[in-house]
Amino acid sequence: MKKQKFVKSQSLKGIKVLDFAEVWAGPYGASLLGDLGADVIKIESFPRRSLTRPLVEDARVADGPGPAYERTTSQIQGNRNKRNIALNVKHKEGELILQKLIEKSDIIIEGFAAGVIEKLGFSWKKIHAINKNISVISMPAWGVKGPYAGYVALGSGIEASVGHALIRGVSAKNTVDIPGNFITDATAPIQVVIASLVALNKRKLTKKGSFIDLSQAEAFAWHLVGPLGEWTLNNREAQQLGNSDRHIVPHNCYLTLDSKWVAIAAENDEQWQGLCNALDEPKWGLIENAWGTITGRLKYRKEIDSQLKEICSKMNSDKLVDIIQKNGAIASPVVDAPGMFSNLQMHERNWFKAINLPYLGERLMPGFLWNMEPDSPIYEFRTEQVGEHNEEILKELGYDTQSIETFYEESVIGDHYVE
């Protein structure tokens, strides 16, 4: 069989990005730009460590030899397709190195609390003076201005502040039992890509870079148009619905014979009839049946759920999903992370990529958000170790070997953290 040749994505070829962000949202947004072919340089904090660089092992750290900070799952998964320089920007020489990087770059992504990058000596005014063509995407939790300016937050704080946390789960449970899904960390990276593309396009027109105030809270609030609209237009507060939907019955998760869960829904009468046929209960879909219309199903939600629970408990999950889908209704297995690796669809599309990681060996890593022809994304760089490209990047800036050695001695740069 002829070996397939992979070509690096050319969509953002020639674009240089400086990634100053930490944890997940900003860093992964920068990785997506790297997927598109941009040259992304991760400015690793040094000697201060990032939140995803622990010195001692915790729940985030994969088993294996080597430093804990090189085996952290969030660090590894959020920083592919970048080169890494570990730089002390508070040092005079580190500040000069950053200035040279800014001179040659097109986009800076920073996710500090509002005001932090200014305290480091790199306000938008100064950055724009260094390079009028560069764009800055500043993405503090609540934006760069306002009464919350300077507040520090992670995804959980953002989701709580915009009202998302309290509409998750079920009303029967206490607030402390709210499921811990940090959805802002998944939505913000796409917003970084969109903001970057808009800035690059605008530069073609104005010949200047842009400053983009990307408040993660405000951007995420647009994913809550339903609950917000309920209040602003109807003066009604959103309810905690769990797996239910106010307008769809059935819409729930059901336990199967093989102790797995399956999500089942029927959005209209046609899908409901298909579900009834799949479960060998065609009479439920007849118009004269109390469940034969949407209004009837809404009225008898509990009774329908009870019947479906009983039927699903006697069927294996794979067979149940297959027969429901073939009859035109909605069904999907509820899987955990290991379950994704047995998903036939994901494997058929070669979504998982076998990547050789330092200290951990070959591991299956998540694939890409899109395929593009003829130059789909590839793993040009697996997540880099601390300061792995120090010398390469500095030589590109014109520094010689002796200068680089001096930088190591004076802790301007580094390639490890003191444990």
C-alpha positions as CSV (number, residue, x, y, z in Angstrom):
1,M,0.0,0.0,0.0
2,K,1.3,3.4,-1.0
3,K,2.1,5.5,2.1
4,Q,-0.1,8.6,2.4
5,K,1.9,11.8,2.3
6,F,0.7,14.5,4.7
7,V,1.2,18.2,3.8
8,K,1.2,20.8,6.5
9,S,-1.8,23.2,6.4
10,Q,-1.1,26.3,4.3
11,S,-4.1,28.3,5.4
12,L,-2.1,30.6,7.8
13,K,1.3,30.0,6.3
14,G,3.6,32.9,7.1
15,I,1.6,34.0,10.1
16,K,3.4,34.2,13.4
17,V,1.5,34.0,16.7
18,L,2.8,34.6,20.2
19,D,0.9,32.6,22.8
20,F,0.9,34.2,26.2
21,A,-2.2,32.4,27.5
22,E,-2.4,29.8,30.2
23,V,-4.4,26.7,31.2
24,W,-6.8,25.7,28.3
25,A,-9.0,28.3,26.5
26,G,-6.4,30.6,25.1
27,P,-3.7,28.0,24.6
28,Y,-6.0,25.7,22.7
29,G,-7.1,28.6,20.6
30,A,-3.5,29.2,19.7
31,S,-3.1,25.5,18.9
32,L,-6.0,25.7,16.4
33,L,-4.1,28.5,14.7
34,G,-1.1,26.2,14.6
35,D,-3.3,23.5,13.1
36,L,-4.1,26.0,10.3
37,G,-0.3,26.4,9.6
38,A,0.6,29.4,11.7
39,D,4.0,29.5,13.4
40,V,2.9,29.6,17.0
41,I,5.5,30.3,19.7
42,K,4.5,29.5,23.2
43,I,5.9,32.0,25.7
44,E,6.3,29.7,28.6
45,S,6.3,31.5,32.0
46,F,9.8,31.2,33.6
47,P,10.9,30.8,36.4
48,R,7.2,31.1,37.5
49,R,5.3,28.0,36.5
50,S,1.9,27.9,34.7
51,L,-1.1,26.4,36.5
52,T,-0.8,23.4,34.2
53,R,2.9,22.8,35.2
54,P,2.7,21.2,38.7
55,L,5.9,20.2,40.5
56,V,4.3,17.3,42.3
57,E,2.0,14.7,40.9
58,D,-1.8,15.2,41.2
59,A,-4.9,13.9,39.5
60,R,-4.0,15.6,36.2
61,V,-0.6,14.0,35.9
62,A,-0.1,10.8,33.8
63,D,1.9,7.9,35.2
64,G,5.4,7.7,34.0
65,P,9.0,8.9,34.6
66,G,10.3,12.4,34.4
67,P,9.0,15.7,35.9
68,A,5.3,15.9,36.8
69,Y,5.1,19.2,34.8
70,E,5.8,17.4,31.6
71,R,3.1,14.8,32.1
72,T,0.1,17.0,32.8
73,T,-3.0,16.1,30.7
74,S,-4.3,19.6,30.2
75,Q,-0.8,20.9,29.3
76,I,-0.3,18.1,26.8
77,Q,-3.7,18.3,25.2
78,G,-3.9,22.1,25.0
79,N,-0.5,22.9,23.4
80,R,0.1,21.0,20.2
81,N,1.6,22.6,17.1
82,K,3.7,25.2,18.9
83,R,7.3,25.9,19.5
84,N,8.2,26.7,23.1
85,I,10.5,29.3,24.6
86,A,10.6,29.5,28.4
87,L,11.3,33.2,29.0
88,N,11.7,35.5,32.0
89,V,10.0,38.7,30.7
90,K,10.7,40.5,34.0
91,H,14.5,40.3,33.2
92,K,15.9,43.2,31.1
93,E,17.2,40.8,28.5
94,G,14.0,38.8,28.6
95,E,12.1,42.0,27.9
96,L,14.3,42.7,24.9
97,I,13.8,39.2,23.5
98,L,10.1,39.7,23.8
99,Q,10.3,43.0,22.0
100,K,12.2,41.3,19.1
101,L,9.5,38.5,19.0
102,I,6.8,41.2,18.8
103,E,8.6,42.9,15.9
104,K,8.3,39.7,13.8
105,S,4.8,38.6,14.8
106,D,1.3,39.1,13.6
107,I,-0.9,38.1,16.6
108,I,-0.5,38.0,20.4
109,I,-2.9,36.0,22.5
110,E,-2.9,36.8,26.2
111,G,-5.3,35.6,28.9
112,F,-4.0,37.3,32.0
113,A,-6.3,39.2,34.4
114,A,-7.0,42.7,33.1
115,G,-4.0,45.0,33.7
116,V,-1.4,42.2,34.2
117,I,0.2,42.6,30.8
118,E,0.5,46.3,31.3
119,K,2.3,45.7,34.6
120,L,4.7,43.6,32.7
121,G,5.5,46.6,30.6
122,F,3.7,45.6,27.4
123,S,0.5,47.7,27.1
124,W,-1.3,47.8,23.7
125,K,0.2,51.3,23.2
126,K,3.7,50.0,23.6
127,I,3.1,46.8,21.6
128,H,1.6,48.8,18.7
129,A,4.6,51.2,18.8
130,I,6.9,48.2,18.4
131,N,4.9,46.7,15.6
132,K,1.9,48.6,14.1
133,N,0.9,45.5,12.1
134,I,0.4,43.2,15.1
135,S,-3.0,42.4,16.7
136,V,-3.5,41.7,20.3
137,I,-6.3,39.4,21.5
138,S,-6.8,40.0,25.2
139,M,-9.1,37.5,26.9
140,P,-9.5,38.1,30.6
141,A,-12.6,36.4,32.1
142,W,-14.7,39.6,32.2
143,G,-12.8,41.8,29.7
144,V,-10.3,44.6,30.2
145,K,-12.6,47.2,31.7
146,G,-15.4,47.4,34.2
147,P,-15.8,46.7,38.0
148,Y,-14.5,43.2,37.6
149,A,-11.4,44.3,35.8
150,G,-8.4,42.6,37.4
151,Y,-10.5,39.7,38.9
152,V,-8.9,36.3,38.3
153,A,-11.2,33.4,37.1
154,L,-11.1,30.0,35.6
155,G,-14.0,28.4,33.6
156,S,-16.0,27.5,36.7
157,G,-16.1,31.2,37.8
158,I,-17.1,32.4,34.4
159,E,-19.9,29.9,34.0
160,A,-21.2,30.8,37.5
161,S,-21.1,34.6,36.8
162,V,-23.1,34.3,33.6
163,G,-25.8,32.1,35.0
164,H,-24.9,28.8,33.3
165,A,-24.0,26.8,36.4
166,L,-27.5,27.1,38.0
167,I,-29.4,25.9,34.9
168,R,-27.4,22.7,34.8
169,G,-28.4,19.5,36.6
170,V,-31.7,19.0,38.4
171,S,-33.6,21.2,40.9
172,A,-33.8,18.3,43.3
173,K,-30.1,18.5,44.0
174,N,-28.2,21.1,46.0
175,T,-26.0,23.7,44.2
176,V,-22.9,21.9,45.3
177,D,-24.0,18.9,43.2
178,I,-24.0,20.9,40.0
179,P,-22.0,18.9,37.3
180,G,-18.5,20.3,36.8
181,N,-18.3,21.0,33.0
182,F,-16.2,23.9,32.1
183,I,-17.8,24.7,28.7
184,T,-16.2,28.1,28.4
185,D,-12.8,26.3,27.9
186,A,-14.3,24.6,24.8
187,T,-16.1,27.6,23.3
188,A,-13.4,30.3,23.8
189,P,-10.8,28.6,21.5
190,I,-13.1,28.9,18.5
191,Q,-13.6,32.6,19.3
192,V,-9.8,33.1,19.4
193,V,-9.7,31.7,15.8
194,I,-12.5,33.9,14.6
195,A,-11.0,37.0,16.2
196,S,-7.6,36.2,14.7
197,L,-9.0,35.8,11.2
198,V,-11.0,39.0,11.5
199,A,-7.9,40.9,12.7
200,L,-5.8,39.6,9.8
201,N,-8.5,40.4,7.3
202,K,-8.9,43.9,8.7
203,R,-5.2,44.5,8.5
204,K,-5.4,44.0,4.8
205,L,-7.7,46.9,4.6
206,T,-6.2,49.3,7.2
207,K,-2.5,48.2,7.1
208,K,-2.7,48.2,10.9
209,G,-3.2,45.7,13.7
210,S,-6.2,45.6,16.0
211,F,-6.7,45.4,19.8
212,I,-9.5,42.8,20.5
213,D,-11.1,42.8,23.9
214,L,-12.5,39.3,24.1
215,S,-14.3,38.9,27.3
216,Q,-14.8,35.2,27.8
217,A,-17.9,35.8,30.0
218,E,-19.6,38.0,27.4
219,A,-18.7,35.6,24.5
220,F,-20.0,32.6,26.4
221,A,-23.2,34.4,27.3
222,W,-24.2,34.2,23.7
223,H,-24.4,30.4,24.1
224,L,-27.3,31.0,26.6
225,V,-29.7,32.9,24.3
226,G,-32.5,30.6,25.4
227,P,-32.3,31.2,29.2
228,L,-31.5,34.9,28.7
229,G,-34.4,35.3,26.3
230,E,-36.7,33.6,28.7
231,W,-36.0,36.4,31.2
232,T,-35.6,39.4,29.0
233,L,-38.6,38.7,26.7
234,N,-40.9,36.6,28.9
235,N,-39.9,37.5,32.4
236,R,-39.4,33.8,33.2
237,E,-36.5,32.2,34.9
238,A,-34.9,29.1,33.3
239,Q,-35.5,25.9,35.1
240,Q,-33.0,23.1,35.8
241,L,-34.2,20.4,33.4
242,G,-31.5,17.7,33.8
243,N,-31.8,15.5,30.8
244,S,-35.3,16.7,29.9
245,D,-36.5,19.3,27.4
246,R,-39.6,21.5,27.9
247,H,-40.9,20.9,24.4
248,I,-39.7,17.3,23.6
249,V,-40.9,14.0,25.0
250,P,-39.1,11.6,25.2
251,H,-35.8,13.4,25.9
252,N,-33.9,11.5,28.5
253,C,-31.2,8.9,29.2
254,Y,-32.1,5.3,29.9
255,L,-30.2,2.4,31.4
256,T,-29.8,-0.7,29.3
257,L,-29.4,-4.4,29.9
258,D,-25.6,-4.2,29.6
259,S,-25.5,-1.5,32.3
260,K,-24.9,1.3,29.8
261,W,-26.8,4.5,29.2
262,V,-28.5,5.6,26.0
263,A,-29.9,9.1,25.2
264,I,-33.2,8.9,23.3
265,A,-35.3,11.7,21.9
266,A,-38.2,12.2,19.5
267,E,-38.6,15.8,18.4
268,N,-41.9,15.4,16.4
269,D,-44.7,12.9,15.5
270,E,-42.7,11.3,12.7
271,Q,-39.7,10.5,15.0
272,W,-42.1,9.4,17.7
273,Q,-43.7,6.9,15.3
274,G,-40.3,5.7,14.3
275,L,-39.4,5.2,18.0
276,C,-42.6,3.3,18.6
277,N,-41.9,1.0,15.6
278,A,-38.3,0.4,16.8
279,L,-39.5,-0.6,20.3
280,D,-42.3,-2.8,18.8
281,E,-45.0,-0.6,20.2
282,P,-46.6,0.9,17.0
283,K,-49.9,1.5,18.8
284,W,-48.3,4.3,20.8
285,G,-47.9,6.4,17.7
286,L,-51.6,6.2,16.6
287,I,-53.4,9.5,16.5
288,E,-56.1,8.2,18.7
289,N,-53.6,7.2,21.4
290,A,-53.1,9.7,24.2
291,W,-49.3,9.7,23.4
292,G,-49.9,10.1,19.6
293,T,-49.5,13.9,19.7
294,I,-46.9,16.2,21.1
295,T,-49.3,17.8,23.5
296,G,-50.3,14.3,24.8
297,R,-46.6,13.3,25.2
298,L,-45.9,16.5,27.1
299,K,-48.9,15.7,29.4
300,Y,-47.8,12.1,30.0
301,R,-44.0,12.6,30.2
302,K,-43.6,10.5,33.4
303,E,-45.6,7.6,32.1
304,I,-43.7,7.5,28.8
305,D,-40.4,7.7,30.7
306,S,-41.5,4.8,32.9
307,Q,-42.3,2.6,29.9
308,L,-39.1,3.4,28.1
309,K,-37.0,2.6,31.2
310,E,-38.6,-0.8,31.3
311,I,-38.1,-1.6,27.7
312,C,-34.5,-0.3,27.6
313,S,-33.6,-2.3,30.6
314,K,-34.2,-5.5,28.6
315,M,-32.0,-4.5,25.6
316,N,-28.3,-4.1,24.9
317,S,-27.2,-0.6,24.2
318,D,-25.6,-1.1,20.8
319,K,-28.7,-3.0,19.4
320,L,-31.0,-0.4,20.9
321,V,-29.2,2.6,19.4
322,D,-29.0,0.9,16.0
323,I,-32.7,-0.1,15.7
324,I,-33.9,3.3,16.9
325,Q,-31.7,5.2,14.4
326,K,-32.7,2.9,11.6
327,N,-36.4,3.8,12.3
328,G,-35.8,7.5,12.1
329,A,-35.7,8.6,15.8
330,I,-32.8,9.9,17.8
331,A,-30.6,7.6,19.9
332,S,-27.0,7.8,21.0
333,P,-24.8,5.9,23.5
334,V,-23.6,7.8,26.5
335,V,-19.9,7.0,26.7
336,D,-17.0,7.9,29.0
337,A,-13.6,8.9,27.7
338,P,-12.4,5.3,27.2
339,G,-15.6,4.6,25.4
340,M,-14.6,7.0,22.6
341,F,-11.7,4.8,21.7
342,S,-14.1,2.0,20.7
343,N,-16.3,4.4,18.6
344,L,-16.4,3.0,15.1
345,Q,-17.1,6.4,13.5
346,M,-14.1,8.0,15.1
347,H,-11.8,5.2,14.0
348,E,-13.2,5.1,10.5
349,R,-12.3,8.8,10.2
350,N,-8.9,8.3,11.8
351,W,-9.6,10.9,14.4
352,F,-7.3,9.6,17.0
353,K,-3.6,10.2,16.3
354,A,-0.8,8.1,17.7
355,I,1.8,10.6,19.0
356,N,5.1,9.8,20.7
357,L,5.4,11.8,23.9
358,P,8.5,12.3,26.1
359,Y,8.4,10.2,29.2
360,L,5.0,8.7,28.2
361,G,5.8,6.9,24.9
362,E,3.2,6.5,22.1
363,R,-0.3,7.6,23.1
364,L,-3.5,8.2,21.2
365,M,-4.2,11.9,21.2
366,P,-7.3,13.8,20.2
367,G,-7.6,14.7,16.5
368,F,-8.6,18.0,14.8
369,L,-11.7,20.0,14.6
370,W,-11.9,19.9,10.8
371,N,-10.5,18.3,7.7
372,M,-9.4,20.4,4.8
373,E,-8.3,19.3,1.3
374,P,-5.6,19.2,0.2
375,D,-3.8,20.2,3.4
376,S,-5.7,19.0,6.5
377,P,-4.1,19.7,9.9
378,I,-1.3,17.4,11.1
379,Y,0.7,17.1,14.3
380,E,3.7,19.0,13.1
381,F,4.7,19.5,16.8
382,R,3.5,17.4,19.7
383,T,3.2,19.4,22.9
384,E,6.7,20.7,23.6
385,Q,8.7,20.5,26.8
386,V,9.7,23.6,28.8
387,G,12.0,25.7,26.7
388,E,12.5,23.0,24.1
389,H,13.0,25.5,21.3
390,N,14.9,28.2,23.2
391,E,18.0,28.0,21.1
392,E,16.2,27.7,17.7
393,I,14.0,30.7,18.4
394,L,16.8,32.8,19.8
395,K,19.0,32.1,16.8
396,E,16.2,33.1,14.5
397,L,16.3,36.5,16.4
398,G,20.0,36.8,15.8
399,Y,21.5,35.6,19.1
400,D,24.7,33.5,19.0
401,T,25.5,30.4,21.1
402,Q,27.5,32.3,23.7
403,S,24.7,34.8,24.3
404,I,22.2,31.9,24.7
405,E,24.5,30.2,27.2
406,T,24.6,33.5,29.2
407,F,20.8,33.7,29.1
408,Y,20.7,30.2,30.8
409,E,23.2,31.2,33.4
410,E,21.3,34.4,34.3
411,S,17.9,32.7,34.2
412,V,16.6,34.8,31.3
413,I,15.6,31.5,29.8
414,G,15.3,27.9,31.1
415,D,14.5,24.4,30.2
416,H,13.3,23.0,33.6
417,Y,11.7,24.1,36.8
418,V,13.3,23.8,40.2
419,E,11.6,21.0,42.1
